[in-house]
Amino acid sequence: MKIRTGLLIATTMMTAGAGQSDLAQPLSMDVQGLRSAKGNFLICVTRQAAHFPDCSKDPEARHFTLPVTSGAVALGRMEPGTYAIAIIHDENGNGKLDTFAGIPREGVGFSRNPEIRFGAPSFRSAQFAVTGAAVRQDIKVKYFL
């Protein structure tokens, strides 16, 4: 019992300083334009332009897999900075974006709703700032097939 308690205290002390600062602000998104309520949202929030929109190799990105829901989705508190959000409506729940000849078969959306032409939008076109207040992004999901 003493070993477990000591380990818990040591772990708590090590992680106490690893938290977010008082400057971190809540980030939420409201997803619009869904064609069905099936599956999950695969969400990525990143600060790295080099890892957008596929931020699977970004060790600092925040990844979320959430059941499809309407209304606001809370994404936690973010430190001040510039971010971009990419979302996939994973209708079949297989954990990835399904494509046909490079065209998404499932819905995709991005912060700031940039125009999607040939390929994914740039980080710059989807970026938004987290400063001294809560941030909400309204994201319109688009389907191509």
C-alpha positions as CSV (number, residue, x, y, z in Angstrom):
1,M,0.0,0.0,0.0
2,K,2.8,2.4,0.8
3,I,4.6,1.7,-2.5
4,R,1.4,2.4,-4.5
5,T,0.8,5.7,-2.5
6,G,4.4,6.8,-3.0
7,L,4.2,6.1,-6.7
8,L,1.0,8.0,-7.0
9,I,2.5,11.0,-5.2
10,A,5.7,10.9,-7.3
11,T,3.7,10.7,-10.5
12,T,1.4,13.5,-9.5
13,M,4.4,15.7,-8.6
14,M,6.1,15.0,-11.9
15,T,3.0,15.8,-14.0
16,A,1.9,18.8,-12.0
17,G,4.2,21.2,-13.9
18,A,3.5,19.5,-17.2
19,G,0.0,21.0,-17.4
20,Q,-1.2,23.9,-19.4
21,S,-0.6,27.5,-18.5
22,D,-3.3,29.9,-17.3
23,L,-3.2,31.3,-20.9
24,A,-4.7,28.2,-22.4
25,Q,-8.2,28.8,-23.9
26,P,-11.1,26.5,-24.7
27,L,-11.4,25.3,-28.3
28,S,-14.6,23.9,-29.7
29,M,-16.0,23.2,-33.1
30,D,-19.5,22.9,-34.5
31,V,-19.7,20.4,-37.4
32,Q,-22.3,21.2,-40.1
33,G,-23.4,19.5,-43.4
34,L,-23.3,15.8,-42.3
35,R,-25.0,13.4,-44.6
36,S,-25.5,10.8,-42.0
37,A,-25.1,10.2,-38.2
38,K,-23.1,7.0,-38.8
39,G,-19.5,6.4,-37.7
40,N,-17.0,8.7,-36.0
41,F,-15.3,12.0,-36.4
42,L,-11.5,11.7,-36.8
43,I,-10.2,15.1,-35.7
44,C,-6.7,16.5,-35.8
45,V,-5.6,19.8,-34.3
46,T,-2.1,20.9,-35.2
47,R,0.3,23.9,-35.1
48,Q,2.7,22.4,-37.7
49,A,2.1,23.4,-41.3
50,A,4.4,20.5,-42.4
51,H,2.0,18.0,-40.8
52,F,-1.3,19.4,-42.1
53,P,-3.8,18.0,-42.9
54,D,-2.5,14.5,-42.2
55,C,-1.0,15.1,-38.8
56,S,-0.5,11.4,-38.0
57,K,3.3,12.0,-37.8
58,D,3.1,15.2,-35.7
59,P,4.0,14.2,-32.1
60,E,2.5,17.4,-30.8
61,A,-0.9,17.2,-32.6
62,R,-4.0,16.5,-30.7
63,H,-6.0,13.6,-32.1
64,F,-9.6,12.8,-31.3
65,T,-11.9,10.0,-32.3
66,L,-15.4,10.9,-31.3
67,P,-18.9,9.5,-32.1
68,V,-20.8,11.6,-34.7
69,T,-22.9,14.2,-32.9
70,S,-24.6,17.5,-33.8
71,G,-23.8,20.7,-31.9
72,A,-20.6,21.9,-30.3
73,V,-17.7,19.5,-29.8
74,A,-15.2,20.5,-27.0
75,L,-11.6,19.9,-28.0
76,G,-10.0,21.0,-24.7
77,R,-7.8,24.0,-23.8
78,M,-5.1,25.2,-26.2
79,E,-2.1,27.3,-25.5
80,P,-1.9,30.6,-27.4
81,G,-0.7,30.1,-31.0
82,T,-1.8,29.4,-34.5
83,Y,-3.6,26.1,-35.2
84,A,-5.5,24.3,-37.9
85,I,-8.2,21.6,-37.6
86,A,-8.8,18.7,-40.1
87,I,-11.8,16.5,-39.7
88,I,-12.9,13.2,-41.4
89,H,-16.4,11.9,-41.1
90,D,-15.4,8.2,-40.9
91,E,-18.8,6.8,-41.8
92,N,-17.8,3.2,-41.8
93,G,-15.8,3.5,-38.6
94,N,-12.6,1.9,-40.0
95,G,-10.3,4.6,-38.6
96,K,-9.1,6.1,-41.9
97,L,-10.2,8.2,-44.9
98,D,-11.5,6.0,-47.6
99,T,-10.8,7.2,-51.2
100,F,-11.4,6.2,-54.8
101,A,-8.8,7.3,-57.3
102,G,-7.6,9.9,-54.7
103,I,-11.0,11.4,-54.2
104,P,-12.5,11.1,-50.6
105,R,-15.4,8.7,-50.3
106,E,-16.1,10.1,-46.8
107,G,-16.7,13.7,-45.7
108,V,-13.8,16.0,-44.9
109,G,-13.7,19.5,-43.3
110,F,-11.2,22.1,-42.2
111,S,-11.1,25.0,-39.9
112,R,-12.1,28.3,-41.6
113,N,-13.8,26.3,-44.3
114,P,-11.3,26.9,-47.1
115,E,-12.2,26.1,-50.7
116,I,-11.2,22.6,-51.7
117,R,-10.2,22.2,-55.3
118,F,-7.6,19.6,-56.3
119,G,-6.1,18.3,-53.1
120,A,-6.3,19.3,-49.5
121,P,-6.1,23.0,-48.5
122,S,-3.0,24.5,-47.1
123,F,-2.3,25.1,-43.4
124,R,-2.4,28.8,-44.1
125,S,-5.9,28.7,-45.5
126,A,-7.2,26.8,-42.5
127,Q,-5.2,28.5,-39.7
128,F,-6.8,30.4,-36.8
129,A,-5.4,32.0,-33.7
130,V,-5.9,31.1,-30.1
131,T,-5.4,34.2,-28.1
132,G,-7.0,35.5,-24.9
133,A,-10.5,34.1,-25.3
134,A,-12.4,30.9,-26.1
135,V,-12.4,29.9,-29.8
136,R,-15.1,28.1,-31.7
137,Q,-14.7,26.9,-35.3
138,D,-17.8,26.2,-37.5
139,I,-16.7,23.5,-39.8
140,K,-18.7,22.5,-42.9
141,V,-18.1,18.9,-44.0
142,K,-17.9,18.3,-47.7
143,Y,-18.6,15.1,-49.6
144,F,-17.2,14.4,-53.1
145,L,-18.5,10.9,-53.9
